[in-house]
């Protein structure tokens, strides 16, 4: 990578970093592009060189948050037990834990569906989370821990259940109670998928 390309990449990263910080704290609607360029210490021209508009920058921020989320969940799953069922439970609970982070809660759960639209938000969410979900469920089915089921459909359904649990927690007046209830319901759902002797 040449010096010029490195400089351009550094500028782009500075914009995404600044936008992530501001969007996480204030929300998309409360942050203007002038605040972003000021925080990133770049010009408005640099912003529009790298991104079409504020929404395009926000999409890059959502991608960053989803990448962080999947890396964090995968790391927790790798450290889980050898039991494939426990790996799935660990991954699901790691997702719920991550949803308490301001960036995940505000950017990915609160703003992204409205700013990007449901279809685009789901496409990003599935691109990052679906592969991990399929791998975990597929491994558990191969090990005989989960009963046989269509892997693609089951992965989509469980990913959807996790997203809904996250929305319930994010919108709750009492986050602690909402988290406990969502976790209990999720664990009951997973138990229902176990293979029976």
C-alpha positions in Angstrom: 0.0 0.0 0.0 1.5 3.3 -1.1 1.8 6.4 1.2 -1.1 8.1 -0.5 -3.4 5.1 -0.2 -2.4 4.7 3.5 -3.3 8.4 4.1 -6.7 7.9 2.4 -7.4 4.8 4.5 -6.4 6.6 7.6 -8.8 9.4 6.8 -11.6 7.0 6.1 -10.9 5.2 9.4 -10.8 8.5 11.3 -14.2 9.4 9.9 -15.7 6.0 10.8 -14.2 6.1 14.3 -15.5 9.7 14.9 -19.0 8.8 13.6 -19.1 5.6 15.7 -18.3 7.5 18.8 -20.9 10.3 18.1 -23.7 8.0 16.8 -23.2 5.7 19.8 -23.6 8.5 22.3 -26.2 10.8 20.6 -27.9 8.7 18.0 -28.0 9.2 14.2 -30.5 12.0 14.2 -28.6 14.2 16.7 -25.3 14.2 14.9 -24.4 16.4 12.0 -21.7 16.0 9.4 -19.9 19.1 10.7 -19.6 17.4 14.1 -18.2 14.3 12.5 -15.5 16.1 10.4 -14.5 18.2 13.4 -14.1 15.1 15.6 -12.2 13.3 12.9 -10.1 16.4 12.3 -10.6 16.2 8.5 -12.3 18.5 5.9 -15.9 18.2 4.7 -14.4 17.4 1.3 -12.6 14.4 2.8 -16.0 13.1 4.1 -17.6 13.4 0.7 -14.6 11.9 -1.0 -15.0 8.7 1.0 -18.8 8.6 1.5 -21.7 9.7 -0.6 -23.5 11.2 2.4 -24.1 10.8 6.1 -26.2 7.7 5.6 -23.4 6.1 3.6 -21.0 6.8 6.5 -23.6 5.4 8.9 -23.7 2.2 6.9 -19.9 1.9 7.3 -20.4 2.4 11.1 -23.0 -0.3 11.2 -20.6 -2.7 9.4 -17.9 -1.9 11.9 -20.3 -2.6 14.8 -21.5 -5.9 13.3 -17.8 -6.9 12.7 -17.0 -6.1 16.3 -20.1 -8.0 17.5 -19.3 -11.2 15.5 -15.6 -11.2 16.6 -16.6 -10.8 20.2 -19.2 -13.6 20.0 -16.9 -15.9 18.1 -14.2 -15.4 20.7 -16.6 -16.4 23.5 -17.8 -19.4 21.6 -14.2 -20.6 21.0 -13.6 -20.4 24.7 -16.7 -22.4 25.5 -16.8 -26.1 26.4 -16.5 -29.0 24.0 -20.2 -29.6 24.1 -21.7 -28.2 20.9 -24.9 -27.3 22.7 -23.0 -25.2 25.2 -21.2 -23.5 22.3 -24.6 -22.4 20.9 -25.8 -21.2 24.3 -22.6 -19.3 24.9 -22.9 -17.6 21.5 -26.5 -16.6 22.1 -25.7 -15.2 25.6 -22.6 -13.4 24.3 -24.9 -11.7 21.7 -27.3 -10.6 24.5 -24.3 -9.3 26.5 -23.0 -7.3 23.6 -26.4 -5.7 23.0 -25.9 -3.8 26.3 -22.9 -2.0 24.7 -23.9 1.6 23.7 -22.6 1.2 20.1 -24.6 -2.0 19.6 -27.7 -0.8 21.3 -27.8 2.7 19.7 -26.3 2.1 16.3 -27.2 -1.5 15.4 -30.5 -1.9 17.2 -32.0 1.5 17.5 -30.9 3.5 14.5 -29.9 1.0 11.8 -33.4 -0.4 11.0 -34.8 3.1 10.5 -31.9 4.8 8.8 -30.9 1.9 6.5 -34.4 0.4 6.2 -35.4 -3.1 7.3 -34.1 -4.9 4.2 -30.7 -3.4 4.1 -30.2 -3.7 7.9 -31.2 -7.4 7.8 -28.8 -8.0 4.9 -25.9 -6.7 6.9 -27.0 -8.5 10.1 -27.4 -11.8 8.2 -24.1 -11.4 6.4 -22.2 -11.2 9.7 -24.3 -13.4 12.0 -25.8 -16.1 9.7 -22.5 -17.9 8.9 -21.6 -18.2 12.6 -25.1 -19.4 13.5 -25.0 -22.0 10.7 -21.6 -23.3 11.8 -22.7 -23.6 15.4 -26.0 -25.3 14.6 -24.5 -27.5 11.9 -21.8 -28.7 14.3 -24.4 -29.5 17.0 -26.5 -31.4 14.4 -23.5 -33.4 13.2 -22.6 -34.3 16.8 -26.2 -35.5 17.4 -26.8 -32.8 20.1 -29.6 -31.2 18.1 -32.4 -33.0 16.3 -32.4 -32.9 12.5 -33.9 -29.8 11.0 -33.4 -27.7 7.8 -30.2 -25.8 8.7 -30.8 -22.7 6.6 -34.3 -22.2 8.0 -33.4 -22.9 11.6 -30.4 -20.5 11.4 -32.6 -17.7 10.1 -35.3 -18.4 12.7 -32.8 -18.4 15.6 -31.0 -15.3 14.3 -34.4 -13.6 14.1 -35.3 -14.7 17.7 -32.0 -13.2 18.9 -32.7 -10.0 17.1 -36.1 -9.7 18.6 -34.7 -10.5 22.1 -32.2 -7.7 21.6 -35.0 -5.3 20.5 -37.1 -6.2 23.6 -34.0 -5.5 25.9 -33.1 -2.3 24.1 -36.6 -0.9 24.4 -37.3 -2.0 27.9 -37.8 0.4 30.8 -36.1 -2.2 33.1 -33.3 -3.6 31.1 -32.2 -6.1 33.8 -35.7 -7.7 34.0 -36.0 -7.7 30.2 -32.6 -9.4 29.9 -33.5 -12.1 32.4 -36.8 -12.8 30.7 -35.4 -12.8 27.2 -32.5 -15.1 28.3 -34.9 -17.5 30.0 -37.1 -17.7 27.0 -34.1 -18.1 24.7 -32.7 -21.0 26.8 -36.1 -22.7 26.8 -36.3 -22.4 23.0 -32.8 -23.9 22.7 -33.7 -26.7 25.0 -36.6 -27.6 22.7 -34.1 -28.1 19.9 -32.1 -30.7 21.8 -32.0 -34.2 20.3 -34.1 -36.6 22.3 -32.8 -40.2 22.9 
